[in-house]
Amino acid sequence: MATAAERFAVALGHYRAGRGGEARRVCREIAASDGRFAPAQAMLGMMALRENDLDEAERRFALASAA
């Protein structure tokens, strides 16, 4: 199985290619298996912030900073 960092690289590739839904899916999978992987939590927070979901953004950024 790929590491969290390897899977995050895939998520980042999806995001950069305009596939935000796929990026979100991969980041959620990473967060579910390794909740302390800050980059995935931060990316989820950034995507939530862009969608004006401030509660989710705050939660994800808090998780990222605690990691």
ZAZAGU-643195 format. One record per atom (N, C-alpha, C): x negated, y, z. Coordinates in steps of 0.02 Angstrom, whole numbers, padded with zeros to 5 digits, always signed. Atoms other than C-alpha are relative to their C-alpha. Layout:
N
XYZ/...
***
This chain:
67
-00042-00059+00000/+00000+00000+00000/-00044+00062+00000/+00037-00062+00006/-00059+00175-00040/+00001+00038+00067/+00004-00040-00061/-00114+00291+00100/+00049+00059-00006/-00044-00059+00000/-00010+00442+00150/-00030+00054-00045/+00032-00050+00042/-00138+00554+00065/+00008-00016-00075/-00009+00020+00070/-00126+00455-00097/+00072+00011-00022/-00071-00011+00017/+00064+00460-00093/+00016+00074-00003/-00011-00072+00003/+00059+00646-00056/-00026+00029-00065/+00026-00023+00065/-00048+00672-00211/+00051-00013-00055/-00053+00015+00048/+00091+00588-00310/+00057+00051+00008/-00054-00049-00012/+00221+00702-00228/-00020+00068-00027/+00024-00064+00024/+00116+00854-00268/+00002+00003-00076/-00004+00004+00073/+00104+00798-00449/+00071+00008-00024/-00071-00008+00017/+00293+00782-00457/+00021+00072+00007/-00020-00069-00013/+00315+00954-00381/-00027+00047-00054/+00032-00043+00050/+00193+01036-00501/+00030-00009-00070/-00031+00015+00065/+00281+00952-00648/+00073+00020-00002/-00069-00023-00002/+00448+01026-00594/+00049-00053+00021/-00044+00054-00024/+00516+00865-00520/+00006+00003+00076/-00006-00012-00072/+00561+00934-00349/+00036-00056+00037/-00037+00055-00032/+00684+00795-00311/-00044-00060+00013/+00046+00056-00009/+00552+00662-00337/-00052+00017+00053/+00048-00021-00051/+00427+00762-00234/+00030-00005+00069/-00034+00003-00065/+00553+00776-00093/+00009-00073+00022/-00010+00071-00017/+00591+00589-00101/-00064-00031+00026/+00064+00029-00021/+00407+00542-00088/-00021+00029+00068/+00017-00031-00064/+00377+00667+00053/+00042-00027+00057/-00043+00029-00052/+00525+00599+00149/-00021-00070+00017/+00026+00068-00013/+00457+00423+00128/-00063+00003+00043/+00061-00008-00039/+00289+00481+00194/+00018+00020+00072/-00020-00023-00067/+00371+00572+00341/+00032-00056+00040/-00032+00055-00035/+00473+00418+00383/-00051-00052+00024/+00049+00050-00019/+00320+00306+00387/-00058+00029+00041/+00055-00033-00036/+00194+00432+00457/+00021+00072+00014/-00027-00066-00016/+00283+00579+00538/-00052+00051+00019/+00052-00047-00020/+00117+00655+00589/-00043+00022-00059/+00037-00022+00059/+00057+00681+00410/+00025+00069-00019/-00021-00070+00005/+00065+00871+00410/+00014+00024-00071/-00014-00027+00067/+00053+00904+00222/+00070-00017-00026/-00067+00019+00023/+00213+00808+00186/+00054+00039+00038/-00049-00039-00039/+00306+00894+00328/+00001+00072-00024/+00004-00070+00023/+00244+01064+00268/+00033+00008-00068/-00031-00005+00066/+00297+01029+00089/+00076-00004+00006/-00072+00004-00011/+00469+00977+00148/+00027+00066+00029/-00019-00065-00027/+00476+01138+00249/+00002+00054-00053/+00003-00049+00053/+00426+01241+00099/+00060-00008-00048/-00057+00011+00045/+00559+01160-00011/+00065+00020+00034/-00060-00021-00037/+00691+01187+00124/+00005+00077+00002/+00000-00073-00002/+00639+01369+00139/+00021+00030-00067/-00019-00023+00067/+00656+01394-00049/+00075-00008-00012/-00072+00011+00007/+00833+01326-00035/+00040+00036+00054/-00031-00039-00054/+00870+01443+00111/+00030-00044+00055/-00020+00043-00055/+00893+01296+00230/-00048+00013+00057/+00047-00024-00050/+00811+01387+00373/-00009-00047+00059/+00005+00047-00055/+00850+01259+00508/-00046-00058-00018/+00043+00055+00022/+00770+01118+00409/-00071+00023-00010/+00068-00026+00009/+00622+01227+00362/-00035+00008+00067/+00030-00010-00066/+00592+01274+00543/-00019-00068+00032/+00014+00067-00029/+00603+01091+00597/-00061-00031-00033/+00056+00030+00036/+00482+01033+00462/-00066+00036+00015/+00061-00038-00016/+00357+01173+00495/-00023-00015+00071/+00018+00017-00069/+00363+01134+00681/-00033-00069+00003/+00029+00066+00002/+00327+00951+00644/-00070+00002-00031/+00065-00007+00033/+00184+01000+00529/-00051+00031+00047/+00048-00033-00045/+00104+01115+00658/-00016-00043+00060/+00013+00044-00057/+00120+00983+00794/-00043-00060-00018/+00037+00060+00022/+00033+00851+00690/-00075+00009+00008/
***
